[in-house]
Amino acid sequence: MTDILNDEAEILNGVEELLLVTDETTEAESTEDIQQMPGAVTIGEKTEAENTVLLQIKTAVTNKKQWSRRLVIVTGDKGGVGKSTFARGLAQTYLDMKKEFLAFDADISNSHLSRFYGDKCLVRELDFFTEGNVDIFLDDLKELIEDSLDTEGAVIPGKSLFLLELPPQSMRILKDVVQQMKFLSTVDELYDMRVTIVVVISRVMDSVKQLITLYDFCQDQVDYVVVKNLFFGSPENFVRYKESSDITAMKDILIESNIPFLEITMPDLIEHAYDYLDKNSLTFNQGIEQKEKPSVKGRVSTWISKFKEQVWLAKSILGLENVPRL
C-alpha cells in the first residue's frame, strides 16, 4: 500500500463530530499530491471514557466513479447476529433524514422490516429462496428507477435508493446471483447503480469466514461496511476479526483498488427496551414517542443517536451523501 494511503485524515466538525468526506482533502506528502488524489473517507469509533472522545481513525479512498443510484444489502448470514436490528435502524435513519427509499424484506420468516416499518415506508417482501424471484427483482428494479407520470401528468421521479435485508443462510444463493446472473455488473452497467454490502458480525470465527466468502465472489464490485455488533462485546473484543490475516489482506487490496471498506459499530440496546419494542412492534421513533415506559424512551433515544453517529461515518456509501446531518 502506498504511503499516501497510510496517511490519516482527520476532520472535525464542531466539538465532537466526525464527518465523512468524499471529495475534499486528505493529508498527503505535498499540496500537489492532495490535488491529484481522490476524496478520502475517514471513519472512527466514538466511545465515552471520563467524558473524553477517543478517535480511532482509518483512511480509505473512495471510488472515482459516482453512481446515481445505490442498493444497500444488509446481511450477516448467521441468524441472531443483529442484521435485522441494523436494517431497522437504517430505515429509521432514512425516514428521519427525509431520504426517500424503497425497502425489500427478504427475511420473510422473520420479517422485521415489514412488521416494524411496513406502514411507515415502502416495504416489499422478497422470497429470496424461491428460484426465479431474484430475476424478477432485478427486472423490477429497471421499472422502479425510471420516471413515471401520475394521473395528472406530473412526473414522478424514479427511485434511487434501495434497502434489501437478506435472510440467514442465503450466502449460497447470493453467490449464484452474482456469478450466474451477473447481478452486480448488470446493475452497474444498465442501472448506474452501486451496491453496498453491509455485513453485521459477532465475535465468532463464523463471521470472519462468511465475510471472506462474500469477498471471494463480490471482490471489487461492491463497497463494504462491516458492522461490529456491540451486543457481543466492546470493539477491541472482536479479536478473531482483528487478527485475521485474510481480512487484513482483503482490506489492503480493496483500499489499493480505491474500494471503500469501512468499519463501524452498532450500539447495544438493553434487553428491557429491545423486548418492549418487539412485543409491541414499535419503530425506534415510536419507542421514543411512547409514554408508557419512560426508561424505554430514554434508552431508545440514546441508542438511535449513537447508531446515527456510526452510520454517518459511512454516509457516502449508504445513500446519505447529499443529506444534511440532523
C-alpha contacts under 8 A as a table, 3 or more apart, distances in Angstrom:
res1	aa1	res2	aa2	distance
1	M	5	L	6.51
1	M	6	N	7.33
1	M	252	D	6.82
1	M	256	E	6.17
2	T	5	L	5.40
2	T	6	N	6.71
2	T	256	E	7.89
3	D	6	N	5.14
3	D	7	D	6.55
4	I	7	D	5.28
4	I	27	E	7.71
4	I	28	A	5.68
4	I	29	E	7.21
5	L	8	E	7.96
5	L	59	T	6.93
5	L	60	A	7.02
5	L	61	V	7.57
5	L	255	I	7.77
5	L	256	E	7.72
6	N	59	T	7.26
7	D	27	E	6.26
7	D	28	A	6.77
7	D	59	T	7.28
8	E	26	T	7.63
8	E	27	E	6.56
8	E	42	T	7.90
8	E	57	I	6.76
8	E	58	K	6.55
8	E	59	T	5.89
9	A	26	T	5.26
9	A	27	E	5.77
9	A	40	A	7.24
9	A	41	V	7.70
9	A	42	T	5.94
9	A	57	I	7.48
9	A	58	K	7.72
9	A	59	T	6.38
10	E	42	T	6.63
10	E	57	I	7.21
11	I	18	L	6.29
11	I	19	L	6.31
11	I	20	L	7.92
11	I	21	V	7.98
11	I	42	T	7.59
12	L	15	V	7.15
12	L	16	E	7.27
12	L	17	E	5.99
12	L	18	L	5.62
12	L	19	L	6.88
13	N	16	E	7.05
13	N	17	E	5.07
13	N	18	L	6.24
13	N	19	L	6.71
14	G	17	E	6.05
16	E	53	V	7.08
18	L	43	I	7.73
18	L	44	G	7.60
18	L	313	L	7.05
19	L	42	T	7.46
19	L	312	W	7.12
19	L	313	L	6.32
20	L	41	V	5.53
20	L	42	T	5.60
20	L	43	I	6.86
20	L	312	W	6.99
20	L	313	L	5.23
20	L	314	A	6.66
20	L	315	K	6.87
20	L	316	S	7.33
21	V	24	E	6.17
21	V	25	T	7.83
21	V	39	G	6.80
21	V	40	A	5.99
21	V	41	V	5.39
21	V	42	T	6.84
22	T	38	P	7.97
22	T	39	G	4.55
22	T	40	A	5.46
22	T	41	V	5.90
22	T	62	T	6.67
22	T	316	S	6.95
23	D	38	P	6.74
23	D	39	G	4.13
23	D	40	A	6.98
24	E	39	G	5.59
24	E	40	A	7.34
25	T	34	I	6.31
25	T	35	Q	7.82
25	T	39	G	6.24
25	T	40	A	6.80
26	T	34	I	6.45
26	T	39	G	7.10
26	T	40	A	5.84
27	E	34	I	6.93
28	A	31	T	7.23
28	A	33	D	5.91
28	A	34	I	5.76
29	E	33	D	6.43
29	E	34	I	7.94
30	S	33	D	5.20
30	S	34	I	6.58
31	T	34	I	5.12
31	T	35	Q	6.48
32	E	35	Q	5.29
32	E	36	Q	6.45
33	D	36	Q	5.22
33	D	37	M	6.22
34	I	37	M	5.38
38	P	61	V	6.62
38	P	62	T	6.75
38	P	63	N	7.62
38	P	64	K	6.43
39	G	61	V	6.24
39	G	62	T	6.04
40	A	59	T	6.68
40	A	60	A	6.00
40	A	61	V	4.85
40	A	62	T	6.17
41	V	59	T	5.73
41	V	60	A	5.31
41	V	61	V	6.04
41	V	62	T	6.66
41	V	260	P	7.90
42	T	57	I	6.42
42	T	58	K	5.84
42	T	59	T	5.08
42	T	60	A	6.91
42	T	313	L	7.23
43	I	56	Q	7.61
43	I	57	I	5.71
43	I	58	K	5.59
43	I	59	T	6.83
43	I	262	L	6.89
43	I	263	E	7.23
43	I	264	I	7.53
43	I	313	L	5.40
43	I	314	A	7.32
44	G	55	L	5.72
44	G	56	Q	4.78
44	G	57	I	4.89
44	G	58	K	6.66
44	G	263	E	7.94
44	G	264	I	7.22
44	G	313	L	7.22
45	E	54	L	7.47
45	E	55	L	5.93
45	E	56	Q	5.65
45	E	57	I	7.78
45	E	264	I	6.68
45	E	265	T	7.18
45	E	310	Q	7.44
46	K	53	V	6.06
46	K	54	L	5.84
46	K	55	L	5.94
46	K	56	Q	7.72
47	T	52	T	7.87
47	T	53	V	5.94
47	T	54	L	5.93
47	T	55	L	7.92
48	E	51	N	5.72
48	E	52	T	5.91
48	E	53	V	5.86
48	E	54	L	7.38
49	A	52	T	5.37
49	A	53	V	7.11
49	A	54	L	7.87
60	A	255	I	5.68
60	A	258	N	7.35
60	A	259	I	7.65
60	A	260	P	5.86
60	A	261	F	6.88
60	A	262	L	7.63
61	V	255	I	6.22
61	V	258	N	5.01
61	V	259	I	6.62
61	V	260	P	6.23
62	T	258	N	5.46
62	T	259	I	5.89
62	T	260	P	5.50
63	N	66	Q	7.19
63	N	258	N	5.33
63	N	259	I	5.82
63	N	260	P	7.29
64	K	258	N	7.66
67	W	70	R	7.31
67	W	192	D	5.61
67	W	193	M	5.72
67	W	194	R	6.14
68	S	160	S	6.89
68	S	192	D	6.02
68	S	193	M	6.36
69	R	160	S	4.52
69	R	161	L	5.93
69	R	191	Y	7.60
69	R	192	D	6.19
69	R	193	M	4.44
69	R	194	R	6.38
70	R	160	S	6.27
70	R	161	L	5.06
70	R	162	F	6.37
70	R	193	M	5.26
70	R	194	R	5.03
70	R	195	V	5.85
70	R	196	T	7.33
70	R	317	I	7.73
70	R	318	L	7.48
70	R	319	G	6.11
71	L	161	L	6.01
71	L	162	F	4.73
71	L	163	L	5.99
71	L	164	L	7.36
71	L	193	M	6.93
71	L	194	R	6.30
71	L	195	V	4.76
71	L	196	T	6.20
72	V	161	L	7.82
72	V	162	F	6.11
72	V	163	L	4.89
72	V	164	L	6.12
72	V	195	V	5.89
72	V	196	T	4.80
72	V	197	I	6.13
72	V	198	V	7.09
72	V	318	L	6.44
72	V	319	G	7.93
73	I	163	L	6.08
73	I	164	L	4.74
73	I	165	E	5.88
73	I	166	L	7.06
73	I	195	V	7.24
73	I	196	T	6.11
73	I	197	I	4.99
73	I	198	V	5.94
74	V	83	K	6.38
74	V	86	F	7.85
74	V	87	A	6.54
74	V	163	L	7.69
74	V	164	L	6.18
74	V	165	E	4.84
74	V	166	L	6.16
74	V	197	I	6.15
74	V	198	V	4.68
74	V	199	V	6.22
74	V	200	V	7.59
75	T	83	K	5.92
75	T	165	E	6.38
75	T	166	L	5.42
75	T	167	P	7.30
75	T	168	P	7.59
75	T	197	I	7.37
75	T	198	V	6.10
75	T	199	V	5.18
75	T	200	V	6.41
76	G	79	G	7.26
76	G	81	V	6.31
76	G	82	G	7.56
76	G	83	K	5.81
76	G	168	P	6.88
76	G	199	V	5.30
76	G	200	V	4.97
76	G	201	I	6.32
76	G	207	S	7.51
76	G	210	Q	7.99
77	D	166	L	7.78
77	D	167	P	6.85
77	D	168	P	4.26
77	D	169	Q	4.90
77	D	170	S	6.15
77	D	171	M	6.42
77	D	210	Q	7.37
78	K	81	V	6.23
78	K	168	P	5.35
78	K	169	Q	6.24
78	K	206	D	7.98
78	K	207	S	7.64
79	G	82	G	7.84
79	G	168	P	5.24
79	G	169	Q	7.69
80	G	83	K	7.65
81	V	200	V	6.56
81	V	201	I	6.20
81	V	202	S	6.07
81	V	229	N	7.48
82	G	85	T	5.27
82	G	86	F	6.34
82	G	200	V	6.50
82	G	201	I	7.85
82	G	229	N	6.80
83	K	86	F	5.04
83	K	87	A	6.10
83	K	165	E	7.68
83	K	199	V	7.74
83	K	200	V	5.65
84	S	87	A	5.00
84	S	88	R	6.14
84	S	112	H	6.23
84	S	113	L	7.43
84	S	165	E	7.19
85	T	88	R	5.16
85	T	89	G	6.13
86	F	89	G	4.96
86	F	90	L	6.09
86	F	200	V	7.84
86	F	266	M	7.36
87	A	90	L	5.10
87	A	91	A	6.15
87	A	113	L	7.21
87	A	163	L	7.96
87	A	165	E	6.55
88	R	91	A	5.04
88	R	92	Q	6.17
88	R	112	H	7.27
88	R	113	L	6.08
88	R	116	F	7.70
88	R	117	Y	7.69
88	R	283	T	7.86
89	G	92	Q	5.08
89	G	93	T	6.17
89	G	284	F	7.43
89	G	304	I	7.11
89	G	307	F	7.22
90	L	93	T	4.91
90	L	94	Y	6.23
90	L	311	V	7.81
91	A	94	Y	5.15
91	A	95	L	6.28
91	A	117	Y	7.82
91	A	163	L	7.96
92	Q	95	L	5.08
92	Q	96	D	6.08
92	Q	283	T	7.58
92	Q	284	F	6.93
92	Q	285	N	7.34
93	T	96	D	5.14
93	T	97	M	6.09
93	T	308	K	6.71
94	Y	97	M	5.22
94	Y	98	K	6.09
94	Y	99	K	4.89
94	Y	100	E	7.07
94	Y	101	F	7.43
95	L	98	K	5.05
95	L	99	K	6.00
95	L	100	E	7.44
95	L	121	C	7.86
96	D	99	K	7.66
97	M	323	V	7.04
97	M	324	P	7.85
97	M	325	R	7.62
97	M	326	L	6.92
99	K	320	L	7.67
99	K	323	V	7.59
100	E	159	K	7.74
100	E	161	L	7.09
101	F	121	C	7.92
101	F	122	L	7.42
101	F	159	K	6.78
101	F	160	S	7.16
101	F	161	L	4.91
101	F	162	F	5.51
101	F	163	L	7.21
102	L	121	C	7.40
102	L	122	L	5.29
102	L	123	V	6.22
102	L	124	R	7.94
102	L	159	K	7.37
102	L	161	L	6.59
102	L	162	F	4.94
102	L	163	L	6.27
103	A	113	L	7.80
103	A	121	C	7.88
103	A	122	L	6.10
103	A	123	V	4.63
103	A	124	R	6.29
103	A	162	F	5.72
103	A	163	L	4.53
103	A	164	L	5.81
104	F	113	L	7.99
104	F	123	V	5.55
104	F	124	R	4.81
104	F	125	E	5.58
104	F	126	L	6.25
104	F	162	F	7.62
104	F	163	L	6.07
104	F	164	L	4.68
104	F	165	E	6.45
105	D	108	I	6.53
105	D	111	S	6.33
105	D	112	H	7.74
105	D	113	L	5.96
105	D	114	S	6.54
105	D	123	V	6.80
105	D	124	R	6.08
105	D	125	E	4.71
105	D	126	L	5.82
105	D	164	L	6.08
105	D	165	E	5.33
105	D	166	L	7.06
106	A	111	S	7.49
106	A	125	E	5.81
106	A	126	L	4.50
106	A	127	D	5.60
106	A	128	F	5.66
106	A	164	L	7.05
106	A	165	E	5.73
106	A	166	L	5.08
106	A	167	P	5.73
107	D	110	N	5.56
107	D	111	S	5.24
107	D	112	H	7.79
107	D	126	L	7.76
107	D	127	D	7.70
107	D	128	F	7.90
107	D	165	E	6.57
107	D	166	L	5.64
107	D	167	P	4.05
107	D	168	P	7.36
108	I	111	S	4.66
108	I	125	E	6.76
108	I	126	L	7.27
108	I	127	D	6.73
108	I	167	P	7.42
111	S	114	S	5.49
111	S	115	R	6.08
112	H	115	R	5.03
112	H	116	F	5.75
112	H	117	Y	7.76
113	L	116	F	5.50
113	L	117	Y	5.36
113	L	118	G	6.55
113	L	123	V	7.11
114	S	117	Y	5.50
114	S	118	G	4.36
114	S	123	V	6.05
114	S	124	R	7.47
114	S	125	E	7.37
115	R	118	G	5.86
115	R	281	S	6.64
116	F	119	D	7.84
116	F	281	S	5.44
116	F	282	L	5.90
116	F	283	T	5.49
117	Y	120	K	5.01
117	Y	121	C	6.17
117	Y	123	V	7.39
117	Y	283	T	6.60
118	G	121	C	5.98
118	G	122	L	6.56
118	G	123	V	5.48
119	D	122	L	7.59
126	L	133	N	7.31
126	L	137	F	7.90
127	D	130	T	5.87
127	D	133	N	6.54
128	F	131	E	7.79
128	F	133	N	6.43
128	F	134	V	6.40
128	F	166	L	7.63
128	F	167	P	7.63
128	F	170	S	7.87
128	F	173	I	7.95
129	F	133	N	7.81
129	F	170	S	7.72
129	F	173	I	7.34
130	T	133	N	5.91
131	E	134	V	7.40
132	G	135	D	5.17
132	G	136	I	6.49
133	N	136	I	5.07
133	N	137	F	6.19
134	V	137	F	4.75
134	V	138	L	6.20
134	V	177	V	7.57
135	D	138	L	5.18
135	D	139	D	6.39
135	D	181	M	7.93
136	I	139	D	5.08
136	I	140	D	6.00
137	F	140	D	5.02
137	F	141	L	6.28
138	L	141	L	5.27
138	L	142	K	7.02
138	L	183	F	7.59
139	D	142	K	5.43
139	D	143	E	7.22
140	D	143	E	5.34
140	D	144	L	6.26
141	L	144	L	4.93
141	L	145	I	6.19
142	K	145	I	5.66
142	K	146	E	6.73
142	K	191	Y	6.97
143	E	146	E	5.41
144	L	147	D	7.89
144	L	158	G	5.78
144	L	159	K	5.76
145	I	157	P	7.92
145	I	158	G	4.24
145	I	159	K	4.70
145	I	160	S	6.18
145	I	191	Y	7.69
146	E	157	P	7.08
146	E	158	G	4.54
146	E	159	K	7.31
147	D	155	V	6.58
147	D	156	I	5.58
147	D	157	P	4.58
147	D	158	G	4.39
148	S	155	V	5.71
148	S	156	I	5.06
148	S	157	P	6.60
148	S	158	G	6.98
149	L	152	E	7.54
149	L	153	G	5.18
149	L	154	A	5.33
149	L	155	V	4.62
149	L	156	I	5.54
150	D	153	G	5.26
150	D	154	A	5.46
150	D	155	V	6.56
150	D	156	I	6.59
151	T	154	A	7.48
159	K	162	F	7.68
161	L	319	G	6.37
166	L	170	S	6.96
167	P	170	S	5.96
169	Q	172	R	7.53
170	S	173	I	5.43
170	S	174	L	6.17
171	M	174	L	5.03
171	M	175	K	6.06
171	M	214	L	7.44
172	R	175	K	5.14
172	R	176	D	6.36
173	I	176	D	5.00
173	I	177	V	6.16
174	L	177	V	4.99
174	L	178	V	6.21
175	K	178	V	5.19
175	K	179	Q	6.04
175	K	214	L	7.74
175	K	217	F	6.37
176	D	179	Q	5.18
176	D	180	Q	5.32
176	D	181	M	7.11
177	V	180	Q	5.64
177	V	181	M	5.05
177	V	182	K	6.64
177	V	183	F	6.00
178	V	181	M	5.84
178	V	182	K	4.97
178	V	183	F	5.01
178	V	184	L	6.11
178	V	217	F	7.20
178	V	218	C	7.22
179	Q	182	K	5.38
179	Q	183	F	7.59
179	Q	217	F	7.24
182	K	185	S	5.68
182	K	186	T	5.98
183	F	186	T	5.15
183	F	187	V	6.30
184	L	187	V	5.53
184	L	188	D	6.24
184	L	194	R	7.95
184	L	195	V	7.19
184	L	221	Q	6.46
184	L	222	V	7.64
185	S	188	D	5.04
185	S	189	E	6.03
185	S	221	Q	7.26
186	T	189	E	5.30
186	T	190	L	5.71
186	T	191	Y	7.38
187	V	190	L	5.41
187	V	191	Y	4.80
187	V	192	D	6.37
187	V	193	M	5.37
187	V	194	R	7.22
188	D	191	Y	5.76
188	D	192	D	4.89
188	D	193	M	4.84
188	D	194	R	5.89
189	E	192	D	5.83
189	E	193	M	7.74
190	L	193	M	7.97
194	R	222	V	6.77
194	R	223	D	7.85
195	V	221	Q	7.67
195	V	222	V	5.15
195	V	223	D	6.44
196	T	222	V	5.49
196	T	223	D	4.61
196	T	224	Y	5.77
196	T	225	V	7.30
196	T	317	I	6.41
196	T	318	L	6.99
197	I	222	V	6.58
197	I	223	D	6.15
197	I	224	Y	5.10
197	I	225	V	6.25
198	V	224	Y	6.10
198	V	225	V	4.70
198	V	226	V	5.93
198	V	227	V	7.08
199	V	211	L	7.21
199	V	224	Y	7.63
199	V	225	V	6.23
199	V	226	V	4.94
199	V	227	V	6.00
200	V	226	V	6.04
200	V	227	V	4.59
200	V	228	K	6.17
200	V	229	N	6.66
201	I	207	S	5.37
201	I	208	V	7.75
201	I	226	V	7.17
201	I	227	V	6.03
201	I	228	K	5.35
201	I	229	N	6.21
202	S	207	S	6.20
202	S	228	K	6.39
202	S	229	N	6.04
202	S	232	F	6.03
202	S	238	F	7.38
203	R	207	S	7.14
203	R	232	F	6.59
203	R	233	G	7.91
203	R	237	N	7.15
203	R	238	F	4.88
203	R	239	V	7.05
203	R	240	R	6.65
203	R	241	Y	7.19
204	V	207	S	5.83
204	V	208	V	7.30
204	V	240	R	6.91
205	M	208	V	5.14
205	M	209	K	6.31
205	M	240	R	6.13
205	M	241	Y	7.48
206	D	209	K	5.06
206	D	210	Q	6.06
207	S	210	Q	5.21
207	S	211	L	6.26
207	S	241	Y	7.96
208	V	211	L	5.26
208	V	212	I	6.33
208	V	240	R	7.21
208	V	241	Y	5.76
208	V	244	S	7.75
208	V	247	I	7.64
209	K	212	I	5.12
209	K	213	T	6.14
210	Q	213	T	5.00
210	Q	214	L	6.08
211	L	214	L	5.02
211	L	215	Y	6.24
212	I	215	Y	5.11
212	I	216	D	6.24
212	I	246	D	7.30
212	I	247	I	6.96
213	T	216	D	5.07
213	T	217	F	7.01
214	L	217	F	5.85
214	L	218	C	6.11
215	Y	218	C	5.00
215	Y	219	Q	5.01
215	Y	250	M	7.84
216	D	219	Q	5.87
218	C	221	Q	5.66
218	C	222	V	6.46
219	Q	222	V	7.04
220	D	223	D	7.29
220	D	254	L	6.65
220	D	257	S	7.62
220	D	259	I	6.46
222	V	259	I	7.74
223	D	259	I	6.08
223	D	260	P	5.37
223	D	261	F	6.40
223	D	317	I	7.03
224	Y	260	P	6.11
224	Y	261	F	4.69
224	Y	262	L	6.19
225	V	260	P	8.00
225	V	261	F	5.91
225	V	262	L	4.79
225	V	263	E	5.78
225	V	264	I	7.25
225	V	314	A	7.46
226	V	261	F	7.57
226	V	262	L	6.17
226	V	263	E	4.78
226	V	264	I	6.29
227	V	263	E	6.02
227	V	264	I	5.07
227	V	265	T	5.06
227	V	266	M	6.34
228	K	235	P	6.81
228	K	238	F	7.76
228	K	263	E	7.56
228	K	264	I	6.39
228	K	265	T	4.60
228	K	266	M	6.08
229	N	232	F	6.10
229	N	233	G	7.62
229	N	265	T	5.92
229	N	266	M	4.87
229	N	267	P	6.66
229	N	268	D	7.14
230	L	233	G	4.90
230	L	234	S	5.56
230	L	235	P	6.86
230	L	265	T	6.67
230	L	266	M	5.87
230	L	267	P	5.38
230	L	268	D	5.26
231	F	267	P	7.07
231	F	268	D	4.70
231	F	269	L	7.56
233	G	237	N	5.99
233	G	238	F	7.62
234	S	237	N	5.46
234	S	238	F	7.51
235	P	238	F	5.80
235	P	265	T	7.50
236	E	239	V	6.68
238	F	241	Y	5.64
238	F	242	K	6.22
239	V	242	K	4.96
239	V	243	E	5.87
240	R	243	E	5.35
240	R	244	S	5.96
241	Y	244	S	5.39
241	Y	247	I	7.07
242	K	247	I	7.78
242	K	248	T	7.95
243	E	248	T	7.94
244	S	247	I	5.29
244	S	248	T	6.40
245	S	248	T	5.01
245	S	249	A	6.10
246	D	249	A	5.14
246	D	250	M	6.06
247	I	250	M	5.00
247	I	251	K	6.15
248	T	251	K	5.22
248	T	252	D	6.25
249	A	252	D	5.14
249	A	253	I	6.23
250	M	253	I	5.25
250	M	254	L	6.26
251	K	254	L	5.20
251	K	255	I	6.08
251	K	261	F	6.52
252	D	255	I	5.29
252	D	256	E	6.07
253	I	256	E	5.21
253	I	257	S	6.19
254	L	257	S	4.96
254	L	258	N	6.28
254	L	259	I	4.98
254	L	260	P	6.94
254	L	261	F	6.90
255	I	258	N	4.97
255	I	259	I	5.39
255	I	260	P	6.41
255	I	261	F	6.99
256	E	259	I	7.51
262	L	314	A	6.78
264	I	310	Q	5.82
264	I	311	V	7.42
264	I	313	L	7.49
264	I	314	A	7.92
265	T	307	F	7.92
265	T	310	Q	6.36
266	M	307	F	6.00
266	M	310	Q	7.28
267	P	303	W	6.38
267	P	306	K	6.67
267	P	307	F	6.31
268	D	303	W	7.41
269	L	273	A	6.85
269	L	274	Y	6.18
269	L	299	R	7.17
269	L	300	V	7.27
269	L	303	W	6.31
270	I	273	A	5.69
270	I	274	Y	6.26
270	I	299	R	7.40
271	E	274	Y	5.02
271	E	275	D	5.90
272	H	275	D	5.41
272	H	276	Y	6.33
272	H	296	V	7.49
273	A	276	Y	5.17
273	A	277	L	6.42
273	A	295	S	7.56
273	A	296	V	4.86
273	A	299	R	6.69
273	A	300	V	6.96
274	Y	277	L	5.34
274	Y	278	D	6.24
275	D	278	D	4.93
275	D	279	K	5.91
276	Y	279	K	5.18
276	Y	280	N	6.25
276	Y	296	V	7.60
277	L	280	N	5.40
277	L	281	S	5.59
277	L	282	L	4.88
277	L	283	T	7.03
277	L	284	F	7.52
277	L	287	G	6.41
278	D	281	S	4.98
278	D	282	L	6.70
282	L	285	N	7.82
282	L	286	Q	5.58
282	L	287	G	6.06
283	T	286	Q	5.08
283	T	287	G	6.24
284	F	287	G	4.99
284	F	288	I	6.51
284	F	300	V	6.52
284	F	301	S	7.98
284	F	304	I	7.29
285	N	288	I	5.13
285	N	289	E	6.29
286	Q	289	E	4.91
286	Q	290	Q	5.94
287	G	290	Q	5.51
287	G	296	V	6.65
287	G	297	K	5.74
287	G	300	V	6.44
288	I	296	V	7.22
288	I	297	K	4.29
288	I	298	G	7.05
288	I	300	V	6.10
288	I	301	S	5.80
289	E	297	K	6.86
290	Q	293	K	7.08
290	Q	294	P	7.98
290	Q	297	K	6.84
291	K	294	P	6.04
291	K	297	K	7.43
293	K	296	V	5.33
293	K	297	K	6.52
294	P	297	K	5.04
294	P	298	G	6.48
295	S	298	G	5.33
295	S	299	R	6.16
296	V	299	R	5.08
296	V	300	V	5.90
297	K	300	V	5.50
297	K	301	S	6.05
298	G	301	S	5.16
298	G	302	T	6.22
299	R	302	T	5.32
299	R	303	W	6.11
300	V	303	W	4.90
300	V	304	I	6.07
301	S	304	I	5.52
301	S	305	S	6.25
302	T	305	S	5.20
302	T	306	K	6.31
303	W	306	K	5.28
303	W	307	F	6.04
304	I	307	F	4.81
304	I	308	K	6.08
305	S	308	K	5.30
305	S	309	E	6.41
306	K	309	E	5.07
306	K	310	Q	6.53
307	F	310	Q	5.33
307	F	311	V	6.27
308	K	311	V	4.91
308	K	312	W	5.89
309	E	312	W	5.22
309	E	313	L	6.85
310	Q	313	L	5.39
310	Q	314	A	7.37
311	V	314	A	5.47
311	V	315	K	6.11
311	V	318	L	7.84
312	W	315	K	4.75
312	W	320	L	7.92
314	A	317	I	5.90
314	A	318	L	6.31
315	K	318	L	5.00
315	K	319	G	6.33
315	K	320	L	4.79
315	K	321	E	5.46
316	S	319	G	6.12
316	S	320	L	5.79
316	S	321	E	4.30
317	I	320	L	7.34
317	I	321	E	7.34
318	L	321	E	7.64
320	L	323	V	5.27
